[in-house]
Amino acid sequence: MGNCVKKVKRMVNKTEALYTALLPIKIVSFDDIVQASSSVIEGSANRKYVYRKYVKRLIEAHKLQAIRKGLYAVLSPLEKAEKHEPDKLLIASKIRKEYYLGFHTALEYYGCAYSVFNEAYVCVNSKDRFDPFRYKQFIFKPLFIKDTTSQVVEKPYGSSFLRVSSKERAFMECIDRVQYAGGWEECIKSLENLRGLDVEKLISLTLQQGKRGLPRRIGFILDLLRKRSPFFEHINDTALSKMEIEIRGSPQYLVRGKRGSLNRRWNLYIPEAFEEQLRGI
């Protein structure tokens, strides 16, 4: 009987030690738990043992809350599970190892997003696909991107790190696939608050894509932003001309299927009252 009591106490102590090790991380994968358990359990324990003896106990004690299979929120000692306020960016950074936070989610990270979305865009290669899922009020969605390393930076975030597109890549991708930036109004209103953009790097990155319509859209938006934002008013025509000389062929539409007046510099049809609508945001 005495030996059984001692064994239970040791198990409880180890569970508490594991919980203490996980607490600063806040959002943990099952791999994180297994790794942390190696310093708590004598020798190496198999994954099923770790789940059965530790993870299940912590969930039952309301110290871990399952977000999805293999991903958990670590609740603080005084935190109630039903009142847990999740950190969207931290969760998004833990879904896959090879990823980056992009598009509107990147703008939120950089603090320039006009609105805060309940969605998080996690950019991954198709081999790392995952099904979209909801946790509390947030929805986490994969966007399939071939290149998940170029112009992707690792940034400190709380006690952890996350991978996010550079400001230049975020700008370019938001213009290229504006539906993932909230549409044109949300996109432009967000980008005009983006500080510290390297315009020369943005132009170079845009031209590397080899997309015929992208330089004219980026050029038009930069032209627009330098009239709207103090963070872009330093941009000169010499810089923009590097994209202007790449424009060839017939006019294109800024918004597909929406005719309007032709901006001759960028050979781009701009919907009627486009700029006036932006002023009303």
PyMOL commands that set and color helices and strands:
alter all, ss='L'
color gray80, all
select helices_A, chain A and resi 2-22+30-37+47-60+81-83+88-92+103-109+126-128+167-176+178-181+184-191+199-208+214-228+237-244+274-279
alter helices_A, ss='H'
color red, helices_A
select strands_A, chain A and resi 27-29+64-68+71-74+100-101+119-124+133-135+138-144+152-157+160-165+252-253+260-263+268-271
alter strands_A, ss='S'
color yellow, strands_A
deselect
rebuild
show_as cartoon
